Every structure is written in C-alpha cells, then in structure tokens.
Amino acid sequence: VAAHLVSRLSRQGLLEMQPEETVAALRDLSHAGGILPFDDFTRRHGAERPRKHRALAAGEGESSAATPHPLNRLRELGLATEGTVAGRECVLIPRELREPLEKYFAKAPPAPGGPS
C-alpha cells in the first residue's frame, strides 16, 4: 500500500508539484533514515509558525504566506508526522513509506542547489 501511495503521488506529479522547500525537506528526512530530531529539522528547514498563527495563516483573519512551511505541507500529504524517539521530539516519515521514498529519491533528479 505504501509503495503504491508513493508511486501514485509520483505518477500524478504531486511530489513534483510541491514547493522546492517541501521536496528538499522530504528528501533530507528520507536521507536521514526517516527520522530527524525536531530541532535539527527546524534548523535545516526553518522554524514552523506557532500553532496559534496557523489558523490565521489558513485564512481566518490575516493573509497566509505564499508557501506553507515544509512540515505543514508534508503533514497534509501524509508523508511526515511528529513523534518521540528515545525521549526526543522528532519529525518522522511513517515507517511504511520510508523504503518507497528512498527508492523514489534514488531515481529522482537532485533538487536544484541541493545535495545529490
């Protein structure tokens, strides 16, 4: 099922249509084995807006930023979540998606300006 999901996202171009920052964050997370401490993720990909500002960014008041934070977008796509590993808050790719995403990124061209 997981391989099918990743394949479908790729075939439909949904991964390729994502902002470069989102794909770079997913690639980075995948290359880290699917688990990155939350602090490391935010150091690499920027701090997420506090939860109280998410409702505003969703259109309930102030205008939203043109590009959502990569972690928010990955959550929406079901490609990442947060959890605790060995007592540390981490950003995680669900276990079932790790191998299919590794294969996807092995075939995908490297991100512009990113590591190959």
C-alpha positions in Angstrom: 0.0 0.0 0.0 2.8 2.4 0.9 4.7 1.8 -2.3 1.5 2.3 -4.2 0.9 5.6 -2.5 4.4 6.9 -3.3 4.1 5.6 -6.8 0.7 7.3 -7.3 2.0 10.6 -5.8 4.9 10.5 -8.3 2.8 9.4 -11.3 0.3 12.2 -10.7 3.2 14.6 -10.3 2.0 15.6 -6.8 5.5 15.4 -5.3 7.0 17.3 -8.2 4.3 20.0 -7.9 5.2 20.7 -4.3 7.3 23.7 -3.4 11.1 23.1 -3.7 11.5 23.6 0.0 8.9 20.9 0.8 10.6 18.3 -1.5 14.0 19.2 -0.2 12.8 18.7 3.4 11.3 15.3 2.5 14.5 14.3 0.7 16.6 15.4 3.7 14.3 13.5 6.1 14.4 10.4 3.8 18.2 10.5 3.6 18.3 10.7 7.4 16.6 7.3 7.6 13.1 8.8 8.0 13.8 10.3 11.5 15.2 13.7 12.4 15.1 15.4 15.7 12.6 18.2 15.6 15.3 20.8 16.4 17.6 19.6 13.6 14.7 19.6 11.1 13.7 23.2 12.0 17.4 24.3 11.9 17.7 23.0 8.4 14.2 23.9 7.1 13.1 26.9 9.2 11.0 27.2 12.2 7.4 26.4 12.0 4.9 29.1 12.9 3.4 28.7 16.3 0.1 26.8 16.3 -2.0 30.0 17.2 -0.8 31.5 13.9 -1.8 28.5 11.8 -5.5 29.4 11.9 -4.6 33.0 10.8 -2.4 31.6 8.0 -5.3 29.3 6.9 -7.3 32.4 6.1 -9.1 33.1 9.4 -8.0 36.7 9.6 -4.7 37.6 8.2 -3.5 36.6 4.7 -1.4 33.4 4.5 2.1 33.1 3.4 2.5 32.1 -0.3 4.3 28.9 0.6 3.3 26.9 3.7 6.1 25.6 6.0 7.5 22.3 4.6 6.5 20.3 7.7 2.9 21.6 7.4 2.8 20.5 3.8 4.3 17.1 4.5 1.7 16.5 7.2 -1.1 17.5 4.8 0.2 14.9 2.3 0.5 12.2 5.0 4.3 12.0 4.3 5.5 13.1 7.7 4.4 13.4 11.3 5.9 14.1 14.7 6.6 11.7 17.4 9.0 10.8 20.2 12.0 8.6 19.6 14.3 7.8 22.5 12.8 10.6 24.5 13.4 13.3 21.8 10.7 15.0 19.7 11.3 14.1 16.1 9.9 14.6 12.6 9.2 11.2 11.1 8.3 9.6 7.8 5.9 6.8 8.6 7.8 3.5 8.6 5.8 2.1 5.7 6.7 5.0 3.5 10.5 5.1 4.2 11.6 2.4 1.7 9.4 3.6 -1.1 10.5 7.2 -0.6 14.2 6.1 -0.6 13.6 4.4 -4.0 11.8 7.4 -5.3 14.6 9.8 -4.4 17.2 7.3 -5.7 15.5 7.7 -9.1 14.5 11.4 -8.9 16.9 14.1 -10.0 18.6 16.0 -7.2 17.0 19.3 -6.1 18.4 22.4 -7.6 21.3 23.6 -5.5 20.8 20.7 -3.1 22.9 17.6 -2.3 22.9 14.9 -4.9 
